[in-house]
């Protein structure tokens, strides 16, 4: 991995119960254990860093109002048709006091927020197209202008949610259309097994439970399983309730709701999502395009030697959005430090070489190049089906399908599958941030 020198995160004697402790903390604060948390729990040091960053982005003091943060997350997730994340943030948007009318789509939100659509679209699919002109347009639109601090907060949110959508699809979390988190990878293929449904003989769950260690004394496994089962049951009833509610609304209000702007309701009548994610985005046909096939005079290769996270991006983002740079940097370092010796050994190389190959391959797809790296190594390290999988999850995650898992996952342990997806998440997020922060820098010095 290019970003930092290789290191191994060592677990202390108290670490075996750390995933369970983090799960309990999430349950206490959110009332549910999402599939993303379950999957990241295979690497508790990373999960801890991820949860701190996400909490800071969404719930701590910052330039953006809380309801706007969640709506920006909805816009970002919708670019990849990630209903899992959209539904999560719709609920949090409403709990933050957001206007339910906004959930009807971009036509119903303030112009200032709607103006973020263009940069959302570009960052999600072709970040190399972002320019200082895009930044200038957002900062200088009379009454709807953004401040630099607000824009940096928004950019980090967009990159965070785009990359997280890749992880959601990459680990099969999107298969669960509700919020219970049942959709997740099994040892050989995607399935519907989760931490709270662990049974003896399920290798995947045993690995997550780290050899059968018990939960923290404040929450027994049985009660945790019971609580999750209740969430699953409630989730399963949502679709039927939504259809009944939609029928009633269409009968009362005519055909307005058939255009895809109707909210989705749960058993208590609370708005929980949108029937059509297209209402949260414009230009839905705009997608990833191979950087190698771009118009040569349109853009140049991004040279990390000229603009890097360590030397440029970190200080800029930390100055304009206090402390987020430290949290992001810790997360980048953490994914670099995760142990992957067995995975690398099967590929015939050292762990650091294997991770760097994945990281640089992802950055290469976004036009980011390292002068000190021999890109011939990528083809030597990564077999074709693994490359196909990485490219799909990185560039168009919504196209990920179960066959992709089956064709190359057989040689990986479950924790290694998650590790690959964490590398995808962080490499993609850093790529988007590099382009956006470089454009902001160019605007500031122009």
C-alpha positions as CSV (number, residue, x, y, z in Angstrom):
1,X,0.0,0.0,0.0
2,X,1.4,3.3,-1.1
3,X,-0.1,5.6,1.5
4,X,1.9,4.7,4.5
5,X,4.7,2.3,5.4
6,X,3.5,-1.2,6.3
7,X,2.6,-2.0,9.8
8,X,0.8,-4.7,11.6
9,X,-1.9,-3.9,14.1
10,X,-1.4,-6.2,17.1
11,X,-4.2,-7.3,19.4
12,X,-3.8,-6.9,23.1
13,X,-5.0,-9.4,25.6
14,X,-8.2,-7.5,26.0
15,X,-9.0,-7.3,22.3
16,X,-10.9,-10.6,21.8
17,X,-14.1,-9.0,23.2
18,X,-13.6,-5.7,21.4
19,X,-15.9,-6.5,18.4
20,X,-18.7,-7.4,20.9
21,X,-18.1,-4.2,22.9
22,X,-18.3,-2.1,19.8
23,X,-21.5,-3.9,18.7
24,X,-23.1,-3.2,22.0
25,X,-22.1,0.5,21.8
26,X,-23.7,0.7,18.3
27,X,-26.9,-1.1,19.6
28,X,-27.1,1.3,22.5
29,X,-26.8,4.4,20.4
30,X,-28.8,3.3,17.3
31,X,-31.1,0.6,18.4
32,X,-29.9,-1.7,15.6
33,X,-26.8,-3.5,14.5
34,X,-26.4,-2.7,10.8
35,X,-24.9,-5.1,8.3
36,X,-22.0,-2.7,7.7
37,X,-21.1,-2.8,11.4
38,X,-21.3,-6.6,11.5
39,X,-19.0,-7.0,8.5
40,X,-16.4,-4.5,9.7
41,X,-16.4,-6.3,13.0
42,X,-14.1,-8.8,11.5
43,X,-11.5,-6.1,11.9
44,X,-12.3,-4.4,15.2
45,X,-9.4,-1.9,15.1
46,X,-10.7,-0.6,11.8
47,X,-14.3,-0.6,12.9
48,X,-13.5,1.5,15.9
49,X,-11.7,4.1,13.6
50,X,-14.6,4.0,11.1
51,X,-17.3,4.5,13.7
52,X,-15.4,7.5,15.2
53,X,-15.0,9.1,11.8
54,X,-18.7,8.5,10.8
55,X,-19.9,9.8,14.2
56,X,-17.9,13.0,13.8
57,X,-19.1,13.5,10.3
58,X,-22.8,13.0,11.1
59,X,-23.3,14.0,14.7
60,X,-20.6,16.2,16.1
61,X,-20.2,20.0,15.7
62,X,-19.4,21.0,12.2
63,X,-20.1,23.5,9.5
64,X,-23.3,21.8,8.2
65,X,-26.7,21.4,9.9
66,X,-27.5,17.9,10.9
67,X,-30.4,17.4,8.6
68,X,-28.4,18.6,5.6
69,X,-25.6,16.1,6.4
70,X,-28.0,13.2,6.2
71,X,-29.6,14.5,3.0
72,X,-26.2,14.8,1.4
73,X,-25.6,11.2,2.4
74,X,-28.9,10.3,0.7
75,X,-27.9,12.1,-2.5
76,X,-24.5,10.4,-2.5
77,X,-25.9,6.9,-1.9
78,X,-28.6,7.3,-4.6
79,X,-25.9,7.8,-7.2
80,X,-25.2,4.1,-6.8
81,X,-28.8,3.0,-6.2
82,X,-27.8,2.0,-2.7
83,X,-31.2,1.7,-1.0
84,X,-29.6,0.3,2.2
85,X,-27.7,3.6,2.9
86,X,-30.6,5.8,1.6
87,X,-33.0,4.2,4.0
88,X,-30.6,4.5,6.9
89,X,-30.1,8.2,6.3
90,X,-33.7,8.9,5.6
91,X,-34.5,7.7,9.1
92,X,-31.7,9.8,10.6
93,X,-32.7,12.8,8.5
94,X,-36.1,12.8,10.0
95,X,-34.8,12.2,13.5
96,X,-32.6,15.3,13.0
97,X,-35.7,17.3,12.3
98,X,-35.5,17.3,8.5
99,X,-38.4,18.4,6.5
100,X,-40.3,15.3,5.2
101,X,-41.1,17.3,2.0
102,X,-37.4,17.0,1.0
103,X,-37.8,13.3,0.7
104,X,-40.0,13.8,-2.4
105,X,-36.8,14.6,-4.3
106,X,-34.3,17.2,-5.4
107,X,-37.1,19.5,-6.7
108,X,-38.3,20.0,-3.1
109,X,-35.0,20.9,-1.4
110,X,-33.4,24.4,-1.1
111,X,-31.4,25.5,-4.2
112,X,-28.2,25.7,-2.2
113,X,-28.4,21.9,-1.4
114,X,-29.6,21.1,-4.9
115,X,-26.6,22.9,-6.4
116,X,-24.4,20.2,-4.9
117,X,-25.8,17.7,-7.4
118,X,-23.2,18.3,-10.1
119,X,-20.2,17.8,-7.8
120,X,-21.9,14.7,-6.3
121,X,-22.4,13.2,-9.8
122,X,-18.8,13.9,-10.9
123,X,-17.1,12.7,-7.7
124,X,-19.2,9.5,-7.7
125,X,-18.3,8.5,-11.2
126,X,-15.5,10.5,-12.8
127,X,-13.7,12.5,-10.1
128,X,-10.9,13.5,-12.5
129,X,-13.4,15.9,-14.2
130,X,-13.8,18.2,-11.2
131,X,-12.2,21.6,-11.6
132,X,-11.7,24.8,-9.7
133,X,-14.6,26.2,-11.7
134,X,-17.0,23.7,-10.1
135,X,-15.7,25.0,-6.7
136,X,-16.0,28.6,-7.7
137,X,-19.6,28.2,-8.9
138,X,-20.7,26.8,-5.5
139,X,-18.8,29.4,-3.5
140,X,-20.1,32.4,-5.5
141,X,-23.8,31.9,-6.2
142,X,-25.2,35.0,-4.5
143,X,-27.7,34.0,-1.8
144,X,-27.2,30.3,-2.2
145,X,-23.4,30.3,-1.9
146,X,-21.5,27.8,0.2
147,X,-18.7,28.7,2.6
148,X,-15.3,26.9,2.1
149,X,-15.8,25.1,5.4
150,X,-19.3,23.9,4.5
151,X,-18.1,22.7,1.1
152,X,-15.2,20.7,2.6
153,X,-17.6,19.1,5.0
154,X,-20.0,18.3,2.1
155,X,-17.1,16.9,0.0
156,X,-15.9,14.6,2.8
157,X,-19.5,13.4,3.3
158,X,-20.0,12.7,-0.4
159,X,-16.7,10.8,-0.7
160,X,-17.5,8.9,2.5
161,X,-20.9,7.7,1.3
162,X,-19.8,6.9,-2.3
163,X,-17.0,4.7,-0.9
164,X,-19.3,3.2,1.7
165,X,-21.8,2.2,-1.0
166,X,-19.0,0.2,-2.6
167,X,-18.5,-1.6,0.7
168,X,-22.2,-2.2,1.1
169,X,-22.5,-3.9,-2.3
170,X,-19.1,-5.5,-2.0
171,X,-20.1,-7.3,1.2
172,X,-23.6,-8.1,0.1
173,X,-25.3,-5.7,2.6
174,X,-27.6,-4.3,0.0
175,X,-29.3,-7.7,-0.4
176,X,-31.2,-6.8,2.7
177,X,-33.6,-4.1,1.6
178,X,-34.5,-3.3,5.2
179,X,-32.2,-2.1,8.0
180,X,-31.7,-5.3,9.9
181,X,-28.5,-6.1,8.1
182,X,-29.2,-9.7,7.1
183,X,-27.6,-9.5,3.7
184,X,-23.9,-10.3,4.1
185,X,-21.2,-12.6,2.7
186,X,-20.9,-16.2,3.7
187,X,-17.7,-18.1,3.4
188,X,-18.4,-19.1,-0.2
189,X,-21.2,-16.8,-1.4
190,X,-23.5,-14.0,-0.4
191,X,-26.3,-14.9,1.9
192,X,-28.5,-13.9,4.8
193,X,-26.5,-14.8,7.8
194,X,-25.6,-12.2,10.4
195,X,-23.8,-12.0,13.7
196,X,-26.9,-12.3,15.7
197,X,-27.9,-15.5,14.0
198,X,-24.6,-17.2,14.8
199,X,-24.9,-21.0,15.2
200,X,-22.3,-23.7,16.0
201,X,-20.8,-24.9,12.8
202,X,-21.1,-21.6,10.9
203,X,-17.5,-20.8,10.3
204,X,-18.2,-17.2,9.3
205,X,-20.0,-16.4,12.5
206,X,-17.5,-18.3,14.6
207,X,-14.7,-16.2,13.2
208,X,-16.6,-13.0,13.9
209,X,-17.1,-14.2,17.5
210,X,-13.4,-14.8,17.8
211,X,-13.6,-18.4,19.0
212,X,-16.9,-18.2,20.8
213,X,-15.9,-15.5,23.3
214,X,-18.9,-14.2,25.2
215,X,-20.4,-10.7,24.9
216,X,-19.7,-7.9,27.4
217,X,-21.7,-8.7,30.5
218,X,-24.1,-5.8,29.8
219,X,-25.7,-7.6,26.8
220,X,-26.1,-11.4,26.5
221,X,-26.0,-13.0,23.1
222,X,-29.6,-14.4,23.5
223,X,-31.1,-11.0,24.2
224,X,-29.1,-9.5,21.4
225,X,-30.3,-12.1,18.9
226,X,-33.9,-11.6,20.1
227,X,-33.7,-7.9,19.6
228,X,-32.2,-8.3,16.1
229,X,-34.9,-10.8,15.2
230,X,-37.6,-8.3,16.2
231,X,-36.0,-5.8,13.9
232,X,-36.0,-8.3,11.1
233,X,-39.7,-9.0,11.6
234,X,-40.5,-5.3,11.6
235,X,-38.4,-4.9,8.4
236,X,-40.2,-7.7,6.6
237,X,-43.5,-6.1,7.2
238,X,-42.5,-2.8,5.7
239,X,-42.9,-3.6,2.0
240,X,-46.5,-4.9,2.5
241,X,-47.3,-1.9,4.6
242,X,-45.8,0.5,2.1
243,X,-47.9,-1.0,-0.8
244,X,-51.1,-0.6,1.3
245,X,-50.2,2.9,2.2
246,X,-49.3,3.8,-1.4
247,X,-52.6,2.4,-2.6
248,X,-54.5,4.6,-0.1
249,X,-52.5,7.7,-1.0
250,X,-53.0,7.2,-4.7
251,X,-56.7,6.8,-4.2
252,X,-56.8,10.1,-2.2
253,X,-54.4,12.2,-4.2
254,X,-54.5,10.8,-7.7
255,X,-51.5,9.9,-9.7
256,X,-49.0,12.3,-8.2
257,X,-47.2,9.5,-6.3
258,X,-46.7,7.3,-9.4
259,X,-43.9,9.6,-10.6
260,X,-41.6,8.2,-7.9
261,X,-41.8,11.0,-5.4
262,X,-43.8,9.3,-2.8
263,X,-42.4,8.6,0.7
264,X,-42.4,5.0,2.0
265,X,-44.0,4.4,5.4
266,X,-43.4,1.8,8.1
267,X,-45.9,0.2,10.4
268,X,-46.1,3.4,12.5
269,X,-46.7,5.6,9.5
270,X,-43.2,7.1,9.8
271,X,-41.5,8.0,6.5
272,X,-38.6,5.6,6.0
273,X,-37.5,5.9,2.4
274,X,-38.4,6.6,-1.2
275,X,-40.0,4.2,-3.6
276,X,-37.8,5.5,-6.4
277,X,-34.2,6.6,-5.7
278,X,-34.1,8.4,-9.0
279,X,-35.9,11.4,-7.4
280,X,-32.6,12.0,-5.5
281,X,-30.4,12.5,-8.5
282,X,-30.3,14.2,-11.9
283,X,-28.6,12.8,-15.0
284,X,-28.9,9.1,-13.9
285,X,-27.2,7.9,-17.1
286,X,-24.0,9.6,-16.1
287,X,-21.6,6.8,-14.9
288,X,-18.1,5.7,-14.7
289,X,-16.0,5.8,-17.8
290,X,-12.6,4.2,-18.2
291,X,-10.0,6.8,-17.5
292,X,-7.6,5.1,-20.0
293,X,-10.2,5.8,-22.8
294,X,-10.8,9.4,-22.0
295,X,-10.2,12.2,-24.4
296,X,-6.4,12.8,-24.0
297,X,-6.6,16.6,-24.2
298,X,-9.5,16.7,-21.7
299,X,-7.5,15.8,-18.5
300,X,-4.1,14.7,-17.4
301,X,-3.0,11.9,-15.2
302,X,-3.0,12.8,-11.5
303,X,0.5,12.5,-10.2
304,X,0.6,11.8,-6.5
305,X,4.1,13.3,-6.4
306,X,2.5,16.7,-7.2
307,X,-0.5,16.5,-4.9
308,X,-0.7,13.8,-2.1
309,X,-2.9,13.2,0.9
310,X,0.1,13.4,3.3
311,X,1.6,16.6,2.0
312,X,-1.4,18.5,0.8
313,X,-4.8,17.1,1.3
314,X,-4.5,16.3,5.0
315,X,-3.5,19.8,6.1
316,X,-6.1,21.5,3.9
317,X,-9.1,19.4,5.0
318,X,-8.0,19.6,8.7
319,X,-7.7,23.4,8.5
320,X,-11.1,24.0,7.0
321,X,-13.0,21.2,8.9
322,X,-11.2,20.9,12.3
323,X,-9.9,17.4,13.2
324,X,-11.5,15.5,10.4
325,X,-8.1,15.2,8.8
326,X,-6.7,13.3,11.8
327,X,-9.7,10.9,11.8
328,X,-9.4,10.2,8.1
329,X,-5.7,9.8,8.3
330,X,-6.1,7.3,11.2
331,X,-8.6,5.3,9.1
332,X,-6.2,5.2,6.1
333,X,-3.4,4.0,8.3
334,X,-5.6,1.5,10.0
335,X,-6.6,-0.3,6.7
336,X,-3.0,-0.3,5.8
337,X,-2.0,-2.0,9.1
338,X,-4.6,-4.8,8.9
339,X,-3.0,-8.2,8.9
340,X,-3.3,-10.1,5.5
341,X,-0.3,-12.4,5.5
342,X,-2.3,-15.6,4.6
343,X,-4.2,-13.8,1.8
344,X,-0.9,-12.4,0.4
345,X,0.9,-15.7,0.8
346,X,-1.7,-17.4,-1.4
347,X,-1.1,-14.7,-4.0
348,X,2.6,-15.5,-3.7
349,X,3.8,-12.1,-2.3
350,X,4.4,-10.1,0.9
351,X,1.3,-8.5,2.6
352,X,2.5,-5.0,1.9
353,X,3.1,-5.8,-1.8
354,X,-0.4,-7.3,-2.1
355,X,-2.2,-4.4,-0.4
356,X,-0.2,-1.9,-2.4
357,X,-1.2,-3.7,-5.6
358,X,-4.9,-3.4,-4.8
359,X,-4.6,0.2,-3.6
360,X,-2.6,1.3,-6.7
361,X,-4.9,-0.6,-9.1
362,X,-7.9,1.2,-7.7
363,X,-6.2,4.6,-7.9
364,X,-5.1,3.8,-11.4
365,X,-8.8,3.3,-12.5
366,X,-9.3,7.0,-11.4
367,X,-6.3,8.3,-13.2
368,X,-4.0,8.5,-10.1
369,X,-0.5,7.3,-10.7
370,X,2.6,6.7,-8.6
371,X,5.9,7.3,-10.3
372,X,7.8,4.9,-8.1
373,X,5.4,1.9,-8.8
374,X,5.8,-0.7,-11.6
375,X,2.2,-1.2,-12.7
376,X,3.1,-4.5,-14.4
377,X,3.0,-5.9,-10.8
378,X,-0.8,-5.5,-10.8
379,X,-1.3,-8.1,-13.4
380,X,1.1,-10.4,-11.7
381,X,-0.5,-10.0,-8.2
382,X,-4.2,-9.9,-9.0
383,X,-5.8,-12.7,-11.0
384,X,-8.3,-11.6,-13.7
385,X,-11.5,-12.4,-11.7
386,X,-10.2,-10.6,-8.7
387,X,-9.5,-7.5,-10.8
388,X,-13.0,-7.7,-12.4
389,X,-14.5,-7.9,-8.9
390,X,-12.4,-4.9,-7.6
391,X,-13.2,-2.8,-10.6
392,X,-17.0,-3.5,-10.4
393,X,-17.2,-2.8,-6.7
394,X,-15.1,0.3,-7.0
395,X,-16.6,1.9,-10.2
396,X,-20.1,0.6,-10.5
397,X,-20.9,-1.2,-7.3
398,X,-24.6,-1.5,-8.1
399,X,-23.7,-4.0,-10.8
400,X,-22.1,-6.4,-8.3
401,X,-23.7,-9.9,-8.4
402,X,-23.4,-13.2,-6.5
403,X,-21.5,-14.9,-9.3
404,X,-18.6,-12.5,-8.8
405,X,-18.2,-13.8,-5.3
406,X,-18.3,-17.4,-6.2
407,X,-15.8,-17.2,-9.0
408,X,-12.9,-15.9,-6.9
409,X,-13.8,-15.9,-3.2
410,X,-13.2,-19.6,-2.6
411,X,-9.6,-19.1,-1.6
412,X,-10.2,-16.3,0.8
413,X,-11.3,-16.5,4.5
414,X,-14.3,-14.3,5.3
415,X,-12.2,-11.8,7.2
416,X,-10.0,-11.5,4.1
417,X,-13.0,-10.8,1.9
418,X,-13.9,-8.0,4.2
419,X,-10.3,-6.7,4.2
420,X,-10.3,-6.5,0.3
421,X,-13.6,-4.5,0.5
422,X,-12.1,-2.2,3.2
423,X,-9.1,-1.5,0.9
424,X,-11.6,-0.7,-1.9
425,X,-13.5,1.7,0.5
426,X,-10.5,3.6,1.6
427,X,-8.6,3.8,-1.7
428,X,-11.8,5.0,-3.5
429,X,-12.5,7.6,-0.8
430,X,-8.9,8.9,-0.9
431,X,-9.1,9.1,-4.7
432,X,-12.2,11.3,-4.6
433,X,-10.8,13.5,-1.8
434,X,-7.5,14.0,-3.7
435,X,-9.3,15.4,-6.8
436,X,-11.8,17.5,-4.8
437,X,-9.2,19.0,-2.5
438,X,-6.8,19.7,-5.3
439,X,-9.6,21.6,-7.1
440,X,-10.3,23.6,-3.9
441,X,-6.6,24.3,-3.5
442,X,-6.4,25.6,-7.1
443,X,-9.4,27.8,-6.5
444,X,-7.9,29.2,-3.3
445,X,-4.6,30.1,-5.0
446,X,-6.1,31.5,-8.2
